[in-house]
């Protein structure tokens, strides 16, 4: 945690801030280790004083999980903040504009205006101060990520071969979720997607009571959470004999994914990495049917930095972890998406997901 705080303080100094008020749950956990659902961090640009403000429910937990922080018990509202800012001698305080609501911000400003530092404290909206730090994973984070990835890999490898025609999407999703939990996950990392036949043309379809028919594609997008970290995995399978369209579309998507994984390098922008896969799909005349980005970061949140897509200017760095998930979606027929999590290393991407992509189903293919 000390290295994370030190890196953040460098960013605060560069922005001319005296302190940062951290309210986003993932950032709070990343910087302090505290996993409770309510709390705020106050991190000054220098000194030894780090504060975690939380209510009675979490005081004891915070003391155990965040030993580097002084735990201040609060009862709601902002009456504690003016005194703390005055004691710390901070004047320009950053807040996370993407998380703190306008109403809550107004309450904070009012409380400080009535407090001892009313003429000395100003608030500065900030974006992406902590999130870029989270994009590059350390060894501890990678261990948790790999555990979550291994769970989802195994769950899908075990459940997919047992899918039979007539079983509903929601039933398959529930069986996968059960297996994820049985394998030791804290939870699923998002609501699982099982989209069969025409439903597969909707990238974020919610599982329904629709029965799965033989020969149609089934897009399954699943994830587990372990140690607070998320996995994200997609495989497309077919129960029984697929049609000719399935083979052509599947092979195109797989070629696009494998091409991007094999050729992306540190120093590329997210847009350049996205284009590695997109050109393969465009050459197969399906460019307009790949409407989302190639990937996104995963970690404490299921979607975080970096962004890998057609408008991303993010420069990809060694140690970044993100998904590679091209897809083709054909209304009225269905879709194919294949997704793995990779870590970018000096010589390219290393795949962290290991669920099977071939020979998954008897009588069919993935």
VOBA-1610 file (N, C-alpha, C; in pm, whole numbers, padded with zeros to 5 digits, always signed):
BEGIN
Unk+00082-00121+00000Unk+00000+00000+00000Unk+00086+00127+00000Unk+00202+00122+00068Unk+00286+00241+00076Unk+00331+00287-00062Unk+00365+00192-00152Unk+00406+00230-00287Unk+00290+00293-00363Unk+00171+00241-00342Unk+00054+00298-00410Unk+00028+00440-00364Unk+00038+00463-00232Unk+00019+00597-00179Unk+00127+00691-00234Unk+00251+00643-00238Unk+00361+00727-00288Unk+00338+00767-00433Unk+00294+00674-00516Unk+00268+00705-00656Unk+00153+00804-00670Unk+00050+00786-00588Unk-00062+00879-00592Unk-00016+01019-00551Unk+00067+01028-00448Unk+00114+01158-00402Unk+00194+01230-00510Unk+00267+01157-00591Unk+00337+01219-00703Unk+00238+01283-00799Unk+00127+01214-00821Unk+00024+01268-00911Unk-00045+01389-00849Unk-00067+01385-00718Unk-00129+01500-00651Unk-00039+01623-00662Unk+00091+01601-00639Unk+00185+01713-00648Unk+00186+01772-00789Unk+00182+01685-00889Unk+00182+01732-01027Unk+00057+01814-01060Unk-00053+01782-00993Unk-00179+01854-01015Unk-00192+01977-00925Unk-00094+02000-00837Unk-00100+02114-00746Unk-00203+02099-00636Unk-00234+01976-00598Unk-00333+01951-00494Unk-00266+01925-00359Unk-00333+01968-00254Unk-00283+01944-00118Unk-00332+01810-00063Unk-00443+01760-00114Unk-00499+01634-00064Unk-00601+01583-00165Unk-00635+01455-00151Unk-00740+01394-00233Unk-00841+01327-00142Unk-00967+01355-00168Unk-01079+01288-00100Unk-01122+01173-00190Unk-01105+01050-00143Unk-01132+00932-00223Unk-01265+00871-00180Unk-01359+00862-00274Unk-01491+00809-00244Unk-01526+00684-00325Unk-01461+00662-00440Unk-01492+00546-00523Unk-01450+00418-00450Unk-01540+00320-00436Unk-01510+00200-00356Unk-01385+00125-00401Unk-01366+00108-00533Unk-01250+00035-00581Unk-01120+00110-00549Unk-01122+00242-00563Unk-01003+00321-00531Unk-00975+00319-00382Unk-01080+00325-00303Unk-01065+00318-00157Unk-00999+00187-00116Unk-01045+00076-00173Unk-00987-00054-00141Unk-00843-00063-00190Unk-00818-00018-00309Unk-00684-00025-00368Unk-00581+00048-00283Unk-00619+00164-00230Unk-00524+00248-00157Unk-00512+00212-00010Unk-00617+00153+00048Unk-00616+00129+00193Unk-00624-00017+00233Unk-00685-00101+00148Unk-00712-00240+00184Unk-00847-00260+00248Unk-00919-00152+00276Unk-01050-00160+00341Unk-01156-00206+00243Unk-01232-00311+00280Unk-01330-00369+00189Unk-01475-00335+00224Unk-01496-00255+00327Unk-01633-00221+00365Unk-01705-00141+00258Unk-01836-00132+00271Unk-01917-00068+00167Unk-01932+00081+00187Unk-01883+00137+00296Unk-01898+00280+00322Unk-01770+00333+00384Unk-01722+00442+00330Unk-01602+00503+00386Unk-01541+00602+00289Unk-01459+00693+00343Unk-01392+00794+00264Unk-01246+00801+00310Unk-01156+00821+00214Unk-01017+00841+00247Unk-00981+00987+00227Unk-00898+01039+00314Unk-00838+01170+00295Unk-00687+01149+00293Unk-00626+01174+00177Unk-00484+01149+00158Unk-00415+01281+00125Unk-00340+01337+00220Unk-00266+01460+00191Unk-00145+01433+00103Unk-00094+01535+00038Unk+00015+01518-00056Unk+00146+01483+00013Unk+00157+01510+00142Unk+00278+01478+00216Unk+00244+01451+00362Unk+00340+01402+00436Unk+00318+01376+00579Unk+00276+01233+00604Unk+00256+01202+00731Unk+00222+01067+00774Unk+00074+01048+00800Unk-00004+01154+00789Unk-00145+01146+00826Unk-00230+01095+00710Unk-00286+00976+00726Unk-00381+00919+00631Unk-00508+00887+00709Unk-00621+00930+00658Unk-00747+00915+00732Unk-00846+00830+00655Unk-00910+00737+00726Unk-01022+00660+00673Unk-01142+00691+00762Unk-01238+00760+00706Unk-01360+00796+00780Unk-01471+00698+00746Unk-01526+00634+00849Unk-01633+00538+00826Unk-01725+00533+00947Unk-01838+00467+00934Unk-01935+00467+01044Unk-01913+00348+01138Unk-01993+00344+01242Unk-01980+00246+01351Unk-01970+00103+01301Unk-02043+00071+01192Unk-02047-00067+01145Unk-01911-00120+01104Unk-01821-00030+01061Unk-01697-00072+00999Unk-01571-00029+01073Unk-01586+00035+01189Unk-01468+00089+01257Unk-01367-00022+01290Unk-01414-00130+01349Unk-01323-00238+01386Unk-01261-00302+01262Unk-01342-00327+01161Unk-01292-00385+01037Unk-01187-00296+00973Unk-01213-00166+00970Unk-01120-00072+00909Unk-00985-00073+00981Unk-00990-00082+01114Unk-00866-00085+01191Unk-00779-00205+01158Unk-00844-00318+01127Unk-00770-00439+01093Unk-00720-00434+00950Unk-00805-00391+00857Unk-00771-00397+00715Unk-00685-00281+00668Unk-00690-00168+00735Unk-00617-00048+00689Unk-00529+00007+00802Unk-00429-00070+00844Unk-00348-00028+00959Unk-00268+00099+00935Unk-00243+00136+00810Unk-00167+00258+00782Unk-00252+00383+00798Unk-00383+00366+00814Unk-00475+00479+00820Unk-00526+00501+00962Unk-00542+00629+00998Unk-00616+00663+01120Unk-00765+00649+01090Unk-00833+00568+01167Unk-00975+00544+01145Unk-01056+00644+01226Unk-01136+00722+01158Unk-01220+00821+01225Unk-01365+00779+01211Unk-01431+00759+01324Unk-01571+00720+01322Unk-01658+00841+01294Unk-01747+00827+01198Unk-01838+00935+01163Unk-01981+00882+01169Unk-02075+00973+01171Unk-02215+00934+01183Unk-02297+00979+01064Unk-02232+01000+00953Unk-02302+01050+00836Unk-02284+01200+00825Unk-02301+01253+00706Unk-02280+01395+00685Unk-02133+01430+00678Unk-02106+01561+00679Unk-01969+01610+00658Unk-01919+01694+00775Unk-01981+01684+00892Unk-01941+01770+01003Unk-01796+01746+01047Unk-01742+01627+01017Unk-01605+01593+01055Unk-01501+01653+00961Unk-01540+01681+00838Unk-01444+01719+00735Unk-01379+01856+00759Unk-01453+01962+00793Unk-01388+02092+00810Unk-01276+02091+00913Unk-01300+02026+01027Unk-01198+02020+01131Unk-01074+01945+01083Unk-01096+01834+01013Unk-00984+01755+00963Unk-00901+01834+00863Unk-00967+01901+00769Unk-00895+01980+00669Unk-00813+02090+00737Unk-00872+02152+00841Unk-00800+02257+00913Unk-00678+02200+00985Unk-00694+02084+01049Unk-00582+02022+01120Unk-00469+01984+01026Unk-00506+01937+00907Unk-00405+01897+00809Unk-00342+02016+00738Unk-00407+02131+00745Unk-00356+02249+00677Unk-00364+02239+00526Unk-00465+02167+00475Unk-00479+02153+00330Unk-00575+02258+00276Unk-00545+02308+00159Unk-00624+02415+00101Unk-00694+02372-00028Unk-00618+02313-00120Unk-00678+02264-00244Unk-00700+02114-00232Unk-00826+02075-00219Unk-00862+01934-00197Unk-00930+01880-00323Unk-00872+01779-00382Unk-00934+01715-00497Unk-01043+01619-00455Unk-01144+01605-00538Unk-01247+01504-00515Unk-01272+01430-00645Unk-01324+01307-00636Unk-01343+01222-00754Unk-01474+01259-00823Unk-01462+01341-00926Unk-01579+01397-00993Unk-01666+01291-01056Unk-01607+01178-01095Unk-01686+01073-01157Unk-01764+00989-01059Unk-01743+01011-00929Unk-01812+00929-00830Unk-01896+01010-00732Unk-01845+01122-00683Unk-01918+01203-00586Unk-02035+01273-00655Unk-02157+01251-00607Unk-02273+01312-00671Unk-02274+01463-00645Unk-02347+01534-00728Unk-02355+01679-00712Unk-02418+01716-00579Unk-02521+01644-00539Unk-02587+01673-00412Unk-02491+01654-00295Unk-02415+01544-00297Unk-02319+01518-00190Unk-02209+01624-00190Unk-02165+01663-00308Unk-02064+01769-00318Unk-02116+01899-00257Unk-02241+01933-00284Unk-02299+02055-00229Unk-02303+02050-00077Unk-02334+01934-00022Unk-02334+01918+00123Unk-02195+01938+00181Unk-02093+01885+00112Unk-01956+01902+00156Unk-01915+02049+00155Unk-01945+02117+00047Unk-01910+02259+00036Unk-01977+02340+00145Unk-02103+02310+00172Unk-02178+02382+00277Unk-02114+02359+00414Unk-02078+02232+00443Unk-02019+02201+00573Unk-01887+02275+00592Unk-01805+02279+00488Unk-01676+02346+00499Unk-01694+02497+00510Unk-01792+02550+00439Unk-01819+02695+00444Unk-01859+02739+00583Unk-01910+02649+00663Unk-01953+02681+00800Unk-01850+02641+00904Unk-01733+02589+00857Unk-01634+02537+00949Unk-01514+02627+00967Unk-01413+02580+01040Unk-01295+02662+01074Unk-01205+02694+00955Unk-01217+02620+00847Unk-01131+02645+00731Unk-01210+02702+00615Unk-01320+02774+00645Unk-01414+02816+00540Unk-01351+02909+00437Unk-01252+02987+00478Unk-01190+03081+00384Unk-01060+03027+00325Unk-01027+02902+00360Unk-00897+02850+00320Unk-00906+02724+00234Unk-01022+02659+00230Unk-01035+02531+00160Unk-01116+02547+00033Unk-01061+02496-00077Unk-01136+02492-00203Unk-01131+02349-00255Unk-01227+02316-00340Unk-01238+02179-00391Unk-01219+02178-00542Unk-01143+02079-00587Unk-01106+02070-00729Unk-01154+01935-00782Unk-01239+01935-00885Unk-01281+01807-00944Unk-01164+01739-01013Unk-01150+01610-00991Unk-01041+01534-01054Unk-01098+01412-01126Unk-01026+01368-01227Unk-01059+01243-01295Unk-00930+01166-01319Unk-00939+01036-01307Unk-00829+00946-01342Unk-00697+00978-01271Unk-00705+00998-01140Unk-00583+01008-01062Unk-00540+00871-01010Unk-00635+00793-00960Unk-00604+00661-00905Unk-00615+00553-01011Unk-00711+00566-01101Unk-00740+00460-01198Unk-00620+00420-01285Unk-00538+00514-01334Unk-00421+00470-01411Unk-00322+00387-01329Unk-00315+00412-01200Unk-00228+00331-01114Unk-00279+00189-01107Unk-00412+00174-01102Unk-00472+00041-01094Unk-00458-00038-01224Unk-00432+00030-01335Unk-00425-00038-01464Unk-00306-00131-01473Unk-00196-00099-01402Unk-00076-00183-01400Unk-00079-00266-01273Unk-00086-00397-01287Unk-00107-00486-01172Unk+00027-00529-01111Unk+00030-00536-00977Unk+00147-00590-00909Unk+00128-00739-00885Unk+00227-00803-00825Unk+00225-00949-00810Unk+00107-00995-00725Unk+00075-00921-00621Unk-00037-00960-00535Unk-00169-00954-00611Unk-00185-00851-00690Unk-00307-00838-00770Unk-00316-00948-00873Unk-00204-00978-00937Unk-00204-01083-01040Unk-00242-01219-00981Unk-00199-01246-00859Unk-00234-01373-00796Unk-00384-01384-00776Unk-00449-01277-00731Unk-00594-01278-00713Unk-00665-01288-00848Unk-00617-01213-00946Unk-00676-01219-01079Unk-00668-01360-01137Unk-00552-01422-01124Unk-00537-01556-01180Unk-00627-01655-01110Unk-00645-01639-00980Unk-00738-01727-00907Unk-00880-01711-00962Unk-00925-01588-00983Unk-01059-01565-01038Unk-01070-01622-01179Unk-00966-01602-01259Unk-00966-01653-01397Unk-00971-01805-01398Unk-00892-01868-01312Unk-00890-02015-01307Unk-01027-02071-01270Unk-01096-02003-01179Unk-01228-02049-01138Unk-01326-02044-01255Unk-01329-01931-01325Unk-01425-01920-01436Unk-01388-02014-01550Unk-01258-02031-01575Unk-01215-02128-01677Unk-01269-02267-01645Unk-01247-02309-01523Unk-01287-02445-01486Unk-01439-02460-01487Unk-01510-02358-01438Unk-01656-02367-01434Unk-01713-02384-01575Unk-01661-02307-01670Unk-01714-02317-01806Unk-01674-02449-01871Unk-01550-02490-01849Unk-01505-02618-01906Unk-01587-02736-01855Unk-01634-02726-01731Unk-01712-02836-01673Unk-01859-02831-01715Unk-01916-02712-01724Unk-02060-02701-01751Unk-02091-02709-01900Unk-02009-02647-01985Unk-02041-02640-02128Unk-02067-02776-02190Unk-01988-02881-02162Unk-02014-03009-02227Unk-02145-03075-02184Unk-02206-03025-02077Unk-02330-03087-02027Unk-02456-03019-02079Unk-02440-02910-02157Unk-02557-02839-02210Unk-02628-02928-02313Unk-02759-02933-02306Unk-02839-03014-02397Unk-02951-02931-02459Unk-02992-02964-02581Unk-03106-02894-02641Unk-03227-02901-02550Unk-03300-02791-02543Unk-03419-02782-02459Unk-03394-02716-02326Unk-03269-02713-02281Unk-03236-02644-02156Unk-03245-02493-02180Unk-03293-02419-02084Unk-03309-02275-02103Unk-03179-02200-02076Unk-03173-02079-02130Unk-03058-01993-02106Unk-03038-01969-01956Unk-03145-01937-01886Unk-03134-01904-01745Unk-03089-02024-01663Unk-03130-02143-01704Unk-03088-02264-01632Unk-02938-02288-01649Unk-02887-02267-01769Unk-02744-02282-01793Unk-02666-02178-01713Unk-02714-02054-01715Unk-02647-01948-01639Unk-02641-01982-01491Unk-02749-02035-01438Unk-02753-02069-01296Unk-02656-02184-01264Unk-02647-02281-01352Unk-02554-02392-01328Unk-02409-02344-01328Unk-02379-02249-01419Unk-02243-02194-01422Unk-02216-02115-01295Unk-02312-02034-01253Unk-02293-01955-01131Unk-02275-02045-01009Unk-02355-02149-00999Unk-02339-02243-00887Unk-02198-02301-00885Unk-02149-02341-01003Unk-02017-02403-01008Unk-01908-02301-00973Unk-01924-02178-01016Unk-01828-02073-00980Unk-01817-02059-00830Unk-01931-02060-00762Unk-01930-02046-00616Unk-01875-02171-00549Unk-01909-02286-00600Unk-01857-02411-00544Unk-01705-02419-00554Unk-01649-02357-00656Unk-01505-02360-00677Unk-01430-02257-00592Unk-01504-02179-00513Unk-01440-02091-00417Unk-01447-01943-00445Unk-01522-01901-00545Unk-01532-01757-00573Unk-01614-01687-00465Unk-01583-01560-00442Unk-01664-01479-00350Unk-01802-01454-00409Unk-01805-01438-00540Unk-01929-01409-00611Unk-01899-01417-00760Unk-02002-01401-00842Unk-01977-01375-00983Unk-01939-01227-00996Unk-01865-01193-01100Unk-01819-01055-01114Unk-01916-00967-01191Unk-02019-01027-01248Unk-02128-00953-01313Unk-02239-01054-01340Unk-02354-01006-01382Unk-02463-01096-01415Unk-02425-01175-01540Unk-02420-01306-01527Unk-02371-01389-01636Unk-02459-01378-01760Unk-02396-01393-01876Unk-02466-01388-02005Unk-02468-01527-02066Unk-02586-01574-02097Unk-02603-01693-02181Unk-02704-01652-02287Unk-02661-01648-02412Unk-02744-01596-02520Unk-02743-01696-02635Unk-02853-01763-02656Unk-02861-01868-02758Unk-02935-01819-02882Unk-02893-01869-02999Unk-02961-01836-03124Unk-02965-01687-03147Unk-03078-01633-03192Unk-03087-01491-03224Unk-03052-01399-03108Unk-03069-01448-02985Unk-03035-01365-02869Unk-02886-01332-02865Unk-02804-01414-02928Unk-02661-01390-02931Unk-02621-01268-03012Unk-02714-01214-03090Unk-02686-01091-03164Unk-02688-00968-03074Unk-02732-00986-02949Unk-02731-00878-02849Unk-02614-00904-02756Unk-02507-00823-02764Unk-02386-00851-02686Unk-02408-00864-02536Unk-02505-00791-02480Unk-02530-00798-02336Unk-02670-00851-02305Unk-02711-00951-02378Unk-02840-01015-02354Unk-02846-01074-02213Unk-02959-01061-02148Unk-02980-01123-02017Unk-03043-01260-02037Unk-02995-01362-01966Unk-03050-01496-01984Unk-03201-01498-01964Unk-03268-01573-02049Unk-03414-01579-02047Unk-03459-01725-02034Unk-03589-01743-02038Unk-03645-01878-02033Unk-03652-01945-02169Unk-03587-01885-02269Unk-03590-01943-02402Unk-03511-02074-02405Unk-03570-02183-02457Unk-03496-02310-02469Unk-03388-02301-02576Unk-03279-02366-02552Unk-03169-02372-02648Unk-03199-02480-02751Unk-03182-02446-02878Unk-03209-02541-02985Unk-03079-02600-03038Unk-03086-02721-03089Unk-02969-02786-03148Unk-02921-02708-03270Unk-02790-02695-03283Unk-02732-02633-03401Unk-02718-02484-03398Unk-02765-02416-03292Unk-02754-02272-03288Unk-02639-02229-03196Unk-02580-02111-03221Unk-02469-02065-03138Unk-02518-02024-02999Unk-02433-02047-02900Unk-02462-02006-02762Unk-02343-01924-02713Unk-02366-01795-02690Unk-02262-01707-02638Unk-02272-01709-02485Unk-02163-01745-02419Unk-02160-01748-02272Unk-02049-01658-02223Unk-02086-01552-02153Unk-01992-01453-02100Unk-02003-01459-01948Unk-01895-01503-01881Unk-01902-01530-01738Unk-01783-01467-01667Unk-01795-01456-01534Unk-01684-01404-01455Unk-01698-01442-01310Unk-01585-01455-01243Unk-01579-01486-01101Unk-01503-01374-01030Unk-01525-01362-00900Unk-01452-01266-00818Unk-01378-01342-00709Unk-01248-01316-00697Unk-01166-01380-00593Unk-01068-01277-00539Unk-01060-01266-00408Unk-00974-01165-00348Unk-01009-01025-00390Unk-01135-01004-00427Unk-01181-00874-00473Unk-01162-00850-00621Unk-01088-00938-00691Unk-01055-00916-00832Unk-01144-01000-00923Unk-01169-00944-01042Unk-01268-01000-01135Unk-01203-01074-01251Unk-01270-01178-01297Unk-01234-01240-01424Unk-01345-01213-01525Unk-01312-01231-01652Unk-01409-01207-01760Unk-01373-01304-01874Unk-01466-01389-01909Unk-01439-01496-02005Unk-01560-01516-02093Unk-01539-01526-02224Unk-01649-01557-02317Unk-01607-01670-02409Unk-01697-01765-02423Unk-01684-01871-02522Unk-01817-01884-02596Unk-01810-01919-02723Unk-01930-01946-02802Unk-01926-02092-02844Unk-02036-02163-02816Unk-02042-02306-02844Unk-02168-02337-02923Unk-02174-02458-02970Unk-02291-02504-03045Unk-02321-02646-03001Unk-02445-02672-02958Unk-02487-02806-02920Unk-02539-02876-03045Unk-02474-02981-03085Unk-02513-03049-03208Unk-02436-02995-03326Unk-02488-03019-03445Unk-02416-02984-03568Unk-02446-02839-03607Unk-02343-02754-03613Unk-02366-02615-03649Unk-02386-02598-03800Unk-02442-02484-03839Unk-02459-02457-03982Unk-02332-02397-04041Unk-02332-02375-04170Unk-02214-02324-04239Unk-02179-02182-04194Unk-02280-02103-04162Unk-02255-01967-04116Unk-02175-01967-03987Unk-02210-02058-03899Unk-02141-02066-03770Unk-01991-02087-03790Unk-01954-02182-03874Unk-01812-02212-03894Unk-01738-02090-03949Unk-01794-02023-04047Unk-01728-01908-04107Unk-01713-01794-04006Unk-01822-01767-03934Unk-01819-01656-03837Unk-01725-01688-03722Unk-01733-01811-03672Unk-01648-01849-03559Unk-01501-01839-03598Unk-01466-01893-03712Unk-01326-01892-03754Unk-01275-01750-03775Unk-01361-01660-03823Unk-01321-01520-03840Unk-01293-01454-03706Unk-01382-01475-03610Unk-01364-01415-03478Unk-01240-01470-03410Unk-01221-01599-03419Unk-01102-01659-03358Unk-00975-01607-03423Unk-00973-01595-03554Unk-00856-01542-03623Unk-00828-01398-03580Unk-00935-01319-03564Unk-00918-01181-03521Unk-00858-01175-03381Unk-00908-01258-03292Unk-00856-01258-03155Unk-00711-01303-03150Unk-00680-01413-03216Unk-00544-01466-03212Unk-00445-01370-03278Unk-00487-01302-03383Unk-00401-01204-03450Unk-00367-01090-03356Unk-00469-01037-03287Unk-00445-00926-03195Unk-00354-00967-03081Unk-00380-01084-03023Unk-00298-01131-02911Unk-00153-01150-02955Unk-00133-01201-03074Unk+00003-01231-03121Unk+00082-01107-03159Unk+00015-00997-03193Unk+00086-00883-03251Unk+00081-00755-03168Unk-00001-00748-03064Unk-00002-00625-02984Unk+00126-00616-02900Unk+00171-00491-02878Unk+00294-00465-02807Unk+00280-00342-02717Unk+00359-00333-02611Unk+00362-00209-02533Unk+00398-00091-02621Unk+00339+00023-02591Unk+00363+00143-02671Unk+00255+00170-02773Unk+00177+00067-02808Unk+00061+00088-02895Unk-00047+00163-02818Unk-00129+00235-02891Unk-00249+00292-02830Unk-00359+00186-02830Unk-00460+00208-02749Unk-00574+00118-02750Unk-00638+00110-02887Unk-00638+00221-02961Unk-00694+00222-03096Unk-00614+00133-03189Unk-00481+00139-03179Unk-00396+00057-03266Unk-00411-00091-03236Unk-00423-00126-03108Unk-00443-00266-03072Unk-00579-00315-03121Unk-00681-00233-03106Unk-00815-00267-03155Unk-00814-00295-03305Unk-00736-00216-03379Unk-00734-00229-03525Unk-00674-00362-03569Unk-00589-00422-03487Unk-00528-00550-03523Unk-00634-00657-03544Unk-00735-00656-03460Unk-00845-00753-03473Unk-00950-00703-03571Unk-00976-00575-03569Unk-01086-00519-03649Unk-01062-00540-03798Unk-00938-00529-03842Unk-00910-00543-03984Unk-00941-00685-04032Unk-00921-00785-03947Unk-00952-00923-03986Unk-01103-00939-04008Unk-01181-00879-03920Unk-01326-00889-03932Unk-01376-00807-04050Unk-01315-00692-04074Unk-01355-00611-04189Unk-01324-00682-04320Unk-01211-00750-04328Unk-01175-00821-04451Unk-01270-00937-04478Unk-01338-00985-04373Unk-01438-01090-04391Unk-01577-01032-04416Unk-01583-00899-04440Unk-01709-00829-04472Unk-01806-00826-04355Unk-01754-00828-04230Unk-01840-00819-04113Unk-01806-00699-04025Unk-01736-00601-04083Unk-01691-00487-04004Unk-01802-00417-03929Unk-01917-00400-03996Unk-02029-00328-03932Unk-02095-00411-03823Unk-02059-00539-03812Unk-02120-00626-03711Unk-02029-00647-03590Unk-01921-00570-03584Unk-01834-00568-03467Unk-01840-00426-03411Unk-01942-00402-03329Unk-01974-00265-03290Unk-01919-00220-03157Unk-01846-00304-03086Unk-01789-00262-02958Unk-01637-00266-02966Unk-01571-00217-02861Unk-01426-00218-02858Unk-01370-00357-02838Unk-01240-00370-02865Unk-01175-00500-02853Unk-01162-00546-02709Unk-01150-00453-02615Unk-01133-00498-02478Unk-01133-00386-02377Unk-01115-00425-02252Unk-01117-00331-02139Unk-01035-00390-02026Unk-00985-00303-01940Unk-00914-00350-01823Unk-01004-00425-01727Unk-00946-00516-01651Unk-01018-00586-01544Unk-00932-00583-01420Unk-00997-00580-01305Unk-00926-00577-01179Unk-01026-00576-01066Unk-01019-00476-00979Unk-01118-00462-00873Unk-01256-00432-00932Unk-01260-00372-01048Unk-01384-00349-01122Unk-01382-00434-01249Unk-01499-00474-01295Unk-01505-00558-01415Unk-01472-00478-01540Unk-01495-00347-01538Unk-01452-00260-01647Unk-01370-00147-01587Unk-01243-00142-01621Unk-01158-00035-01573Unk-01051-00006-01678Unk-00959+00083-01647Unk-00855+00116-01743Unk-00760-00002-01760Unk-00703-00022-01880Unk-00712+00063-01998Unk-00832+00028-02085Unk-00865+00119-02175Unk-00965+00094-02277Unk-00895+00057-02408Unk-00941-00050-02469Unk-00885-00094-02598Unk-00998-00089-02699Unk-01006+00019-02774Unk-01117+00038-02865Unk-01082+00136-02975Unk-01173+00157-03070Unk-01142+00237-03188Unk-01120+00385-03162Unk-01152+00433-03042Unk-01129+00575-03010Unk-01032+00593-02893Unk-00968+00485-02851Unk-00883+00492-02732Unk-00744+00547-02765Unk-00705+00653-02694Unk-00571+00709-02707Unk-00478+00661-02596Unk-00528+00574-02508Unk-00447+00521-02400Unk-00327+00445-02456Unk-00209+00474-02405Unk-00088+00401-02444Unk-00076+00277-02356Unk-00071+00162-02419Unk-00066+00036-02345Unk+00075+00013-02289Unk+00080-00026-02161Unk+00207-00041-02091Unk+00226-00184-02042Unk+00351-00219-02017Unk+00380-00347-01954Unk+00309-00355-01819Unk+00251-00472-01791Unk+00183-00491-01664Unk+00035-00461-01667Unk-00013-00403-01776Unk-00157-00380-01788Unk-00228-00512-01817Unk-00345-00528-01757Unk-00426-00649-01775Unk-00558-00607-01838Unk-00597-00673-01947Unk-00721-00636-02014Unk-00774-00754-02095Unk-00896-00740-02141Unk-00959-00845-02220Unk-00931-00824-02368Unk-00936-00933-02443Unk-00933-00929-02590Unk-01055-01007-02635Unk-01158-00938-02686Unk-01288-01000-02707Unk-01358-00951-02834Unk-01305-00984-02950Unk-01377-00948-03072Unk-01507-01028-03084Unk-01599-00975-03162Unk-01726-01044-03183Unk-01790-01005-03314Unk-01877-01091-03362Unk-01961-01062-03479Unk-02104-01094-03440Unk-02196-01001-03469Unk-02335-01013-03425Unk-02427-00993-03546Unk-02505-01095-03578Unk-02590-01094-03697Unk-02736-01102-03655Unk-02812-00994-03667Unk-02952-00996-03626Unk-03030-01108-03692Unk-03112-01176-03614Unk-03193-01285-03664Unk-03124-01419-03664Unk-02992-01419-03656Unk-02916-01545-03654Unk-02850-01568-03519Unk-02771-01470-03473Unk-02702-01485-03346Unk-02567-01417-03350Unk-02476-01462-03265Unk-02345-01399-03258Unk-02238-01496-03214Unk-02116-01450-03230Unk-01998-01522-03181Unk-01907-01419-03115Unk-01867-01447-02992Unk-01767-01366-02924Unk-01672-01462-02853Unk-01544-01430-02857Unk-01442-01509-02788Unk-01359-01411-02706Unk-01346-01439-02577Unk-01280-01342-02487Unk-01183-01412-02393Unk-01064-01357-02387Unk-00964-01398-02289Unk-00910-01275-02218Unk-00854-01295-02101Unk-00782-01191-02029Unk-00633-01209-02056Unk-00564-01099-02086Unk-00420-01104-02113Unk-00348-01004-02024Unk-00220-01028-02003Unk-00132-00928-01942Unk-00029-00890-02047Unk-00005-00761-02060Unk+00090-00713-02159Unk+00230-00714-02100Unk+00319-00786-02164Unk+00457-00795-02121Unk+00548-00729-02224Unk+00678-00726-02197Unk+00771-00654-02283Unk+00765-00703-02427Unk+00750-00835-02445Unk+00752-00891-02580Unk+00613-00922-02635Unk+00508-00876-02566Unk+00373-00897-02617Unk+00277-00942-02509Unk+00163-00993-02552Unk+00056-01031-02460Unk+00069-01177-02418Unk+00051-01202-02289Unk+00045-01339-02237Unk-00098-01367-02193Unk-00155-01475-02242Unk-00295-01508-02213Unk-00304-01571-02074Unk-00394-01518-01992Unk-00416-01569-01857Unk-00532-01666-01851Unk-00622-01660-01949Unk-00738-01751-01954Unk-00699-01879-02027Unk-00753-01991-01979Unk-00716-02119-02040Unk-00835-02210-02067Unk-00955-02159-02063Unk-01071-02241-02098Unk-01060-02285-02244Unk-01109-02403-02271Unk-01095-02459-02406Unk-01170-02377-02511Unk-01114-02376-02630Unk-01179-02313-02744Unk-01216-02415-02851Unk-01169-02537-02837Unk-01202-02643-02931Unk-01234-02770-02854Unk-01312-02859-02921Unk-01346-02988-02864Unk-01415-02978-02729Unk-01496-02875-02712Unk-01564-02859-02584Unk-01691-02941-02577Unk-01758-02957-02691Unk-01889-03022-02689Unk-01889-03147-02777Unk-01945-03255-02726Unk-01959-03375-02811Unk-02057-03348-02924Unk-02016-03382-03046Unk-02106-03365-03159Unk-02111-03226-03216Unk-02039-03136-03156Unk-02040-02998-03205Unk-01901-02940-03196Unk-01890-02808-03201Unk-01761-02743-03190Unk-01781-02608-03125Unk-01675-02551-03073Unk-01686-02417-03020Unk-01652-02316-03128
//
